[in-house]
Amino acid sequence: MTWTVTATGLGFAVVQLDVTIVNVALKQLGVALDSPLDGLQWVVDAYTLAFAVLLLSAGTVADRFGARRAYLIGFAVFGLGSSACGMATSVAQLVAARAVQGLGAALLVPPSLALLNHACAHDRKLRARAIALWTAAGSGSIAVGPVVGGILLDSFGWRSIFLANLPLCALGMGMTWRLTETLRTTRPLDLPGQLLAVLALTSLCGATIEAGAQGWEHPAVLSGFCLAFVSAVSFVFVEARATHPMLPLRFFRLPHFSQAVLLGMAVNLTYYGLVFVLSLYLQNVRSYSVMQAGLAFVPLTATSVIANLVSGWLNSRFGARLPMLLGCALGAFGYGLLVRLDAGSSFLSMIVPFLLIPGGAALVVPAMTATILSSVEPTWSGTASAVLNAARQAAGAIGVAVFGSLIAGGDDHIVPGLRIAASVSVILLASAWIMVWQGIRREYGSDPSAPIGGATNGQTGPQRGRP
């Protein structure tokens, strides 16, 4: 079990590291590649967008061909994208390479959860602890990303933040080779559903991102939203009538599935959006160096890891509801404290929110993930985790775009934009708290003896050996 948790946690850590490590490099990238703010947003969002829109397809691939095989391919693709990022000579090349990284990330997350779920499917308590460690690896890497980024930038330049992924990917592939393959389903791939899902998510996120630069009433932006709506409606229509849908709509009728997805969206939208704005606030308003900006995010590290472990303990003993409620409350309070920031605020005034915000998110994520996996049969675990993570990553991309649009007018707009973004975050997490209070049963997830789900028709047994 230790090997499985380490191998799957490494993949999630690599994926999450590249979400935040770029933030402290934004100013240096803007100078080196002569890019305006909207170009920098695409450096962040190309990764998150590709990650989000391809997660559903990646989850289906993991369920269909085996999570271990998909996980190995994910490391290879992620390493290829990282190499391309490190060799980019223009913003356009960097954005394209970041999209390749996003594809690799999509092939890492659902398979890693499926491998973890397969290894501890016999025991809910064991699964709760394993998921807590898995999310701790991701949360810790999110928090340490700005610090590592600052060190690499000061020592080796911006290319190093991407090339540093290569040894991690090689290590991950070596560790994955020893893992046992998961159950596979023989259901065919739903190509129409996958294409419509990719089109809907790409149009939605792309239109939101461009709205910050072009304006919400720009024809291209409005066309993107219209295309997203038509694609989403078509997706629901196709999935409702498909014999083997990529995303069974019955998932959203399962207890707590929809609430967990909406909660994940609220957490990611607020967190990623504020980290983007705060990075520019520290460097452009407070005149922090790259290293200082990275070190400013250090408080996020300890609370993220500790809160993930606490969440696993609470979930295994009291159910998923308690850590979700505590996490939403802590996060909302932390964002509320950011509303007071101005151009002259000291770092001491940021420490408490920098502790509470990641702590709250880290309490929520393990419980939310366990809730999703508890809702479905083991052969659907890759798809179910992909739904959650696709929704979260799409929300993260939208958060960067929407909150980024609040500061698009220049440095004078950063402080007012930060305050508005923090206020919106408070409202979203307060609403999420109410949803969890009313929609999640107290005892949900607290019974370790409850069945997790049995084998379904159309699956093959676990296999070890070459992918």
C-alpha positions as CSV (number, residue, x, y, z in Angstrom):
1,M,0.0,0.0,0.0
2,T,2.9,2.4,0.8
3,W,4.3,1.9,-2.7
4,T,0.9,2.5,-4.3
5,V,0.2,5.7,-2.3
6,T,3.7,7.0,-3.1
7,A,3.5,6.3,-6.8
8,T,0.0,7.8,-7.2
9,G,0.8,10.7,-4.9
10,L,3.9,11.5,-7.0
11,G,1.8,11.9,-10.2
12,F,-0.7,14.1,-8.5
13,A,2.1,16.2,-7.0
14,V,3.7,16.7,-10.4
15,V,0.3,17.8,-11.9
16,Q,-0.5,20.2,-9.1
17,L,3.0,21.6,-8.9
18,D,2.7,22.9,-12.5
19,V,-0.6,24.7,-11.6
20,T,1.1,27.1,-9.2
21,I,4.9,27.1,-10.0
22,V,4.2,29.3,-13.1
23,N,2.5,32.0,-11.1
24,V,5.7,33.5,-9.6
25,A,7.3,33.4,-13.1
26,L,4.6,35.5,-14.7
27,K,6.5,38.8,-14.5
28,Q,9.8,37.3,-15.8
29,L,7.9,35.5,-18.6
30,G,6.2,38.7,-19.6
31,V,9.6,40.4,-19.9
32,A,11.5,37.5,-21.5
33,L,8.8,36.7,-24.1
34,D,7.4,40.3,-24.5
35,S,3.9,39.2,-23.5
36,P,1.0,41.3,-22.2
37,L,-1.3,40.2,-19.3
38,D,-3.7,38.3,-21.6
39,G,-0.9,36.3,-23.0
40,L,0.3,35.4,-19.5
41,Q,-3.2,34.3,-18.6
42,W,-3.0,31.8,-21.4
43,V,0.3,30.4,-20.2
44,V,-1.6,29.6,-17.0
45,D,-4.9,28.6,-18.5
46,A,-3.6,26.6,-21.5
47,Y,-2.5,24.0,-19.0
48,T,-5.6,24.1,-16.8
49,L,-7.9,24.2,-19.8
50,A,-6.3,21.2,-21.6
51,F,-6.3,19.4,-18.3
52,A,-10.0,20.1,-17.6
53,V,-11.4,19.3,-21.0
54,L,-9.5,16.1,-21.5
55,L,-10.1,14.6,-18.0
56,L,-13.4,13.0,-18.9
57,S,-11.9,11.3,-21.9
58,A,-8.8,10.2,-19.8
59,G,-11.1,8.7,-17.2
60,T,-12.9,6.7,-19.8
61,V,-9.5,5.5,-21.2
62,A,-8.4,4.5,-17.8
63,D,-11.5,2.4,-17.2
64,R,-11.4,0.9,-20.7
65,F,-7.7,0.1,-21.1
66,G,-6.5,-0.1,-17.5
67,A,-5.4,2.7,-15.1
68,R,-1.8,1.5,-14.9
69,R,-1.3,1.7,-18.7
70,A,-2.9,5.2,-18.9
71,Y,-0.8,6.4,-15.9
72,L,2.4,5.4,-17.6
73,I,1.4,7.2,-20.8
74,G,0.5,10.2,-18.7
75,F,4.0,10.5,-17.3
76,A,5.5,10.2,-20.8
77,V,3.2,12.9,-22.3
78,F,3.8,15.2,-19.3
79,G,7.5,14.9,-19.7
80,L,7.3,15.6,-23.4
81,G,5.2,18.7,-22.8
82,S,7.7,19.9,-20.1
83,S,10.6,19.5,-22.5
84,A,8.7,21.6,-25.1
85,C,8.0,24.3,-22.5
86,G,11.6,24.5,-21.5
87,M,12.6,25.0,-25.2
88,A,9.9,27.5,-26.1
89,T,11.1,30.8,-27.7
90,S,7.7,32.6,-27.9
91,V,4.5,32.9,-25.9
92,A,2.6,30.9,-28.6
93,Q,5.1,28.0,-28.4
94,L,4.9,28.1,-24.6
95,V,1.1,28.1,-24.6
96,A,1.0,25.1,-27.0
97,A,3.5,23.2,-24.9
98,R,1.5,23.9,-21.8
99,A,-1.5,22.4,-23.5
100,V,0.6,19.2,-24.1
101,Q,1.4,19.2,-20.4
102,G,-2.3,19.5,-19.7
103,L,-3.0,16.4,-21.8
104,G,-0.4,14.5,-19.7
105,A,-1.9,15.8,-16.5
106,A,-5.3,14.6,-17.6
107,L,-3.9,11.1,-18.1
108,L,-2.3,11.1,-14.7
109,V,-5.1,12.2,-12.3
110,P,-8.1,9.8,-13.0
111,P,-5.8,6.7,-13.3
112,S,-3.9,7.6,-10.1
113,L,-7.2,7.6,-8.2
114,A,-8.4,4.5,-9.9
115,L,-5.2,2.7,-8.9
116,L,-5.5,3.9,-5.3
117,N,-9.2,2.9,-5.2
118,H,-8.3,-0.5,-6.6
119,A,-5.6,-1.1,-4.0
120,C,-7.9,-0.3,-1.0
121,A,-11.4,-1.1,-2.3
122,H,-11.9,-3.6,0.5
123,D,-11.8,-1.1,3.4
124,R,-13.4,2.4,3.6
125,K,-11.1,3.5,6.4
126,L,-8.0,2.5,4.6
127,R,-9.3,4.3,1.5
128,A,-10.0,7.5,3.4
129,R,-6.5,7.5,4.8
130,A,-5.0,6.7,1.4
131,I,-6.9,9.5,-0.3
132,A,-5.9,11.9,2.4
133,L,-2.2,11.1,1.8
134,W,-2.8,11.4,-2.0
135,T,-4.4,14.8,-1.7
136,A,-1.8,15.9,0.8
137,A,0.9,15.2,-1.9
138,G,-1.1,17.4,-4.3
139,S,-1.9,20.2,-1.8
140,G,1.7,20.3,-0.6
141,S,3.0,20.6,-4.1
142,I,0.5,23.4,-4.9
143,A,1.7,25.3,-1.8
144,V,5.4,24.6,-2.4
145,G,5.2,25.5,-6.1
146,P,5.7,29.2,-5.7
147,V,8.7,28.6,-3.4
148,V,10.4,26.1,-5.7
149,G,9.6,28.3,-8.6
150,G,11.2,31.3,-7.0
151,I,14.4,29.3,-6.2
152,L,14.6,27.9,-9.7
153,L,14.0,31.2,-11.3
154,D,16.6,33.0,-9.3
155,S,19.2,30.3,-9.8
156,F,18.6,29.0,-13.3
157,G,16.0,31.1,-15.1
158,W,12.4,30.5,-16.2
159,R,13.1,27.4,-18.4
160,S,14.2,25.5,-15.3
161,I,10.7,25.4,-13.8
162,F,9.6,23.2,-16.6
163,L,12.7,21.1,-17.1
164,A,12.7,20.2,-13.4
165,N,9.7,17.9,-14.2
166,L,11.7,15.5,-16.2
167,P,13.4,13.5,-13.4
168,L,10.1,13.4,-11.5
169,C,8.3,11.9,-14.6
170,A,11.1,9.3,-15.0
171,L,10.8,8.3,-11.3
172,G,7.0,8.1,-11.6
173,M,7.2,5.7,-14.6
174,G,9.7,3.5,-12.8
175,M,7.4,3.3,-9.7
176,T,4.3,2.7,-11.8
177,W,5.8,-0.3,-13.5
178,R,5.5,-2.3,-10.2
179,L,1.8,-1.5,-9.7
180,T,-1.0,-4.0,-10.3
181,E,-3.4,-3.2,-13.2
182,T,-6.9,-2.3,-12.3
183,L,-10.2,-3.9,-13.4
184,R,-11.1,-3.1,-16.9
185,T,-14.4,-2.6,-18.6
186,T,-15.2,-3.9,-22.1
187,R,-17.7,-1.1,-22.8
188,P,-16.8,0.7,-26.0
189,L,-15.6,4.3,-26.2
190,D,-18.3,6.9,-26.6
191,L,-16.7,9.1,-29.3
192,P,-19.6,11.4,-29.9
193,G,-20.0,12.1,-26.2
194,Q,-16.2,12.7,-25.8
195,L,-16.0,15.1,-28.7
196,L,-19.1,17.1,-27.4
197,A,-17.7,17.2,-23.9
198,V,-14.3,18.5,-25.1
199,L,-16.1,21.1,-27.4
200,A,-18.4,22.3,-24.6
201,L,-15.6,22.7,-22.0
202,T,-13.2,24.3,-24.4
203,S,-15.7,26.8,-25.7
204,L,-16.8,27.7,-22.1
205,C,-13.3,28.1,-20.7
206,G,-11.9,29.8,-23.8
207,A,-14.7,32.3,-24.0
208,T,-14.4,33.2,-20.3
209,I,-10.6,33.6,-20.7
210,E,-11.0,35.8,-23.7
211,A,-13.7,37.9,-22.1
212,G,-11.1,39.4,-19.8
213,A,-9.1,40.7,-22.8
214,Q,-11.8,41.3,-25.4
215,G,-14.7,42.2,-23.3
216,W,-17.8,40.2,-22.4
217,E,-19.8,41.6,-25.4
218,H,-17.2,40.8,-28.0
219,P,-18.7,38.7,-30.9
220,A,-16.0,36.0,-30.5
221,V,-16.7,35.7,-26.8
222,L,-20.5,35.6,-27.2
223,S,-20.1,33.0,-30.0
224,G,-17.9,30.9,-27.6
225,F,-20.6,30.9,-25.0
226,C,-23.3,30.0,-27.5
227,L,-21.2,27.1,-28.8
228,A,-20.6,25.9,-25.2
229,F,-24.3,26.0,-24.5
230,V,-25.3,24.1,-27.7
231,S,-22.5,21.6,-27.2
232,A,-23.6,21.0,-23.6
233,V,-27.2,20.5,-24.5
234,S,-26.2,18.1,-27.3
235,F,-23.9,16.2,-24.9
236,V,-26.8,15.6,-22.5
237,F,-29.0,14.5,-25.4
238,V,-26.4,12.1,-26.7
239,E,-25.5,10.7,-23.3
240,A,-29.2,10.1,-22.4
241,R,-29.7,8.0,-25.5
242,A,-26.3,6.3,-25.7
243,T,-26.1,2.5,-25.0
244,H,-22.6,3.0,-23.5
245,P,-22.3,6.6,-22.4
246,M,-18.9,8.0,-21.4
247,L,-20.7,9.8,-18.5
248,P,-23.9,8.1,-17.3
249,L,-26.3,10.9,-16.3
250,R,-27.5,8.6,-13.5
251,F,-24.3,9.7,-11.6
252,F,-26.0,13.0,-10.9
253,R,-28.9,11.3,-9.3
254,L,-26.7,9.4,-6.9
255,P,-26.6,10.7,-3.2
256,H,-24.1,13.5,-2.8
257,F,-22.4,13.2,-6.2
258,S,-23.7,16.5,-7.5
259,Q,-23.0,18.3,-4.2
260,A,-19.4,17.1,-4.2
261,V,-18.9,18.3,-7.8
262,L,-20.3,21.7,-7.1
263,L,-18.2,22.0,-3.9
264,G,-15.1,21.1,-5.9
265,M,-15.8,23.8,-8.4
266,A,-16.3,26.5,-5.7
267,V,-13.0,25.5,-4.0
268,N,-10.9,25.6,-7.2
269,L,-12.4,28.7,-8.7
270,T,-11.7,30.7,-5.6
271,Y,-8.3,29.3,-4.9
272,Y,-6.7,29.4,-8.3
273,G,-8.2,32.7,-9.1
274,L,-6.9,34.3,-6.0
275,V,-3.4,32.8,-6.2
276,F,-3.1,34.3,-9.7
277,V,-4.2,37.8,-8.5
278,L,-2.1,37.6,-5.3
279,S,1.0,36.7,-7.3
280,L,0.7,39.9,-9.3
281,Y,-0.3,41.9,-6.2
282,L,2.9,40.8,-4.4
283,Q,5.2,41.5,-7.3
284,N,3.6,44.5,-9.0
285,V,2.0,46.3,-6.0
286,R,4.2,45.3,-3.1
287,S,7.4,45.2,-5.3
288,Y,8.4,41.7,-4.0
289,S,11.2,40.0,-5.9
290,V,10.5,36.6,-7.4
291,M,12.1,34.9,-4.5
292,Q,10.2,37.0,-1.9
293,A,6.9,36.3,-3.7
294,G,7.6,32.6,-3.6
295,L,8.5,32.6,0.1
296,A,5.3,34.6,0.8
297,F,3.4,31.5,-0.1
298,V,5.3,29.2,2.4
299,P,2.5,29.3,5.0
300,L,0.3,27.6,2.5
301,T,2.5,24.5,2.6
302,A,2.3,23.3,6.2
303,T,-1.4,23.9,6.6
304,S,-2.2,22.1,3.3
305,V,-0.4,18.9,4.2
306,I,-1.6,18.9,7.9
307,A,-5.2,19.7,7.0
308,N,-5.3,16.9,4.4
309,L,-4.3,14.4,7.0
310,V,-6.8,15.8,9.5
311,S,-9.5,15.5,6.9
312,G,-8.7,11.8,6.3
313,W,-8.9,11.2,10.1
314,L,-12.2,13.1,10.4
315,N,-13.7,11.4,7.4
316,S,-12.9,7.9,8.6
317,R,-14.5,8.6,12.0
318,F,-17.3,11.1,11.5
319,G,-18.0,11.0,7.8
320,A,-17.4,13.4,4.9
321,R,-19.8,16.1,6.1
322,L,-17.7,17.5,9.0
323,P,-14.5,18.2,7.2
324,M,-16.4,19.7,4.3
325,L,-18.2,22.1,6.6
326,L,-15.0,23.0,8.5
327,G,-13.1,23.6,5.3
328,C,-15.8,25.9,3.8
329,A,-15.9,27.9,7.0
330,L,-12.2,28.3,7.3
331,G,-11.8,29.2,3.6
332,A,-14.6,31.8,3.7
333,F,-13.1,33.5,6.8
334,G,-9.6,33.5,5.2
335,Y,-10.9,35.1,2.0
336,G,-12.8,37.6,4.1
337,L,-9.6,38.8,5.7
338,L,-8.1,39.5,2.2
339,V,-10.8,42.0,1.6
340,R,-8.9,44.4,3.9
341,L,-5.7,44.4,1.9
342,D,-4.4,47.6,0.3
343,A,-1.2,48.8,-1.4
344,G,0.5,49.3,2.0
345,S,-0.6,46.1,3.8
346,S,2.3,44.3,5.6
347,F,3.0,40.6,5.1
348,L,1.9,40.0,8.7
349,S,-1.6,40.9,7.7
350,M,-1.5,38.2,5.0
351,I,-0.3,35.3,7.2
352,V,-3.6,34.4,8.8
353,P,-5.5,34.2,5.5
354,F,-2.5,32.4,3.9
355,L,-2.9,29.8,6.6
356,L,-6.7,29.5,6.6
357,I,-7.4,29.4,2.8
358,P,-5.3,26.4,1.9
359,G,-6.2,24.7,5.2
360,G,-9.9,25.0,4.4
361,A,-9.4,23.7,0.8
362,A,-7.3,20.8,2.1
363,L,-10.0,19.8,4.6
364,V,-12.6,19.7,1.8
365,V,-10.8,17.8,-1.0
366,P,-10.1,14.4,0.6
367,A,-13.7,14.2,1.9
368,M,-15.1,15.3,-1.4
369,T,-13.0,12.8,-3.3
370,A,-13.9,9.9,-1.0
371,T,-17.6,10.9,-1.5
372,I,-17.3,10.7,-5.2
373,L,-15.6,7.3,-5.2
374,S,-18.0,5.9,-2.7
375,S,-20.9,6.7,-5.0
376,V,-20.0,4.5,-7.9
377,E,-18.9,0.9,-8.8
378,P,-15.1,0.3,-9.0
379,T,-15.1,0.0,-12.8
380,W,-16.5,3.5,-13.0
381,S,-14.0,5.0,-10.5
382,G,-11.8,6.5,-13.3
383,T,-14.7,8.2,-14.9
384,A,-16.2,9.4,-11.6
385,S,-12.9,10.9,-10.5
386,A,-12.5,12.5,-13.9
387,V,-15.9,14.2,-13.6
388,L,-14.9,15.7,-10.3
389,N,-11.5,16.8,-11.5
390,A,-12.7,18.1,-14.8
391,A,-15.3,20.3,-13.1
392,R,-12.6,21.5,-10.6
393,Q,-10.0,22.3,-13.3
394,A,-12.6,24.0,-15.5
395,A,-13.6,26.1,-12.5
396,G,-10.0,26.9,-11.8
397,A,-9.4,28.1,-15.4
398,I,-12.6,30.2,-15.1
399,G,-11.4,31.6,-11.8
400,V,-8.1,32.8,-13.3
401,A,-10.0,34.3,-16.2
402,V,-12.7,36.1,-14.2
403,F,-10.5,37.3,-11.4
404,G,-7.8,38.2,-13.9
405,S,-10.2,40.4,-15.8
406,L,-10.7,42.4,-12.6
407,I,-7.1,43.5,-12.7
408,A,-6.7,43.8,-16.5
409,G,-6.6,47.6,-16.5
410,G,-3.1,47.8,-15.1
411,D,-1.4,47.9,-11.7
412,D,-3.9,50.5,-10.3
413,H,-6.7,47.9,-10.7
414,I,-4.9,45.1,-8.8
415,V,-6.0,46.1,-5.2
416,P,-9.6,46.9,-6.1
417,G,-9.8,43.7,-8.2
418,L,-8.3,41.7,-5.4
419,R,-10.9,43.0,-2.9
420,I,-13.7,42.1,-5.3
421,A,-12.3,38.7,-6.0
422,A,-12.0,38.0,-2.3
423,S,-15.6,39.1,-1.7
424,V,-16.8,36.8,-4.4
425,S,-14.9,34.0,-2.9
426,V,-16.5,34.5,0.5
427,I,-19.9,34.4,-1.1
428,L,-19.2,31.2,-3.0
429,L,-17.8,29.3,-0.1
430,A,-20.6,30.5,2.2
431,S,-23.0,29.2,-0.3
432,A,-21.1,25.9,-0.5
433,W,-21.3,25.6,3.3
434,I,-25.1,25.9,3.2
435,M,-25.3,23.3,0.4
436,V,-23.2,20.8,2.3
437,W,-25.2,21.4,5.5
438,Q,-28.4,20.8,3.8
439,G,-27.4,18.2,1.2
440,I,-24.8,15.8,2.9
441,R,-26.0,13.4,5.5
442,R,-24.2,13.5,8.8
443,E,-23.3,9.8,8.8
444,Y,-22.2,9.7,5.1
445,G,-18.9,7.9,4.7
446,S,-18.5,7.1,8.3
447,D,-19.3,3.4,8.2
448,P,-16.1,1.5,7.3
449,S,-18.0,-1.8,6.8
450,A,-20.4,-0.5,4.2
451,P,-20.0,-2.0,0.8
452,I,-18.0,0.0,-1.7
453,G,-19.5,-1.5,-4.8
454,G,-19.1,-4.8,-6.5
455,A,-17.9,-6.0,-9.9
456,T,-20.1,-5.2,-12.8
457,N,-20.6,-6.9,-16.1
458,G,-18.1,-6.3,-18.8
459,Q,-14.9,-6.1,-16.7
460,T,-11.7,-8.1,-16.8
461,G,-9.5,-9.1,-13.9
462,P,-6.5,-7.3,-12.5
463,Q,-3.3,-7.9,-14.3
464,R,0.4,-7.4,-13.6
465,G,3.1,-7.0,-16.1
466,R,3.7,-5.0,-19.2
467,P,1.1,-2.4,-20.2
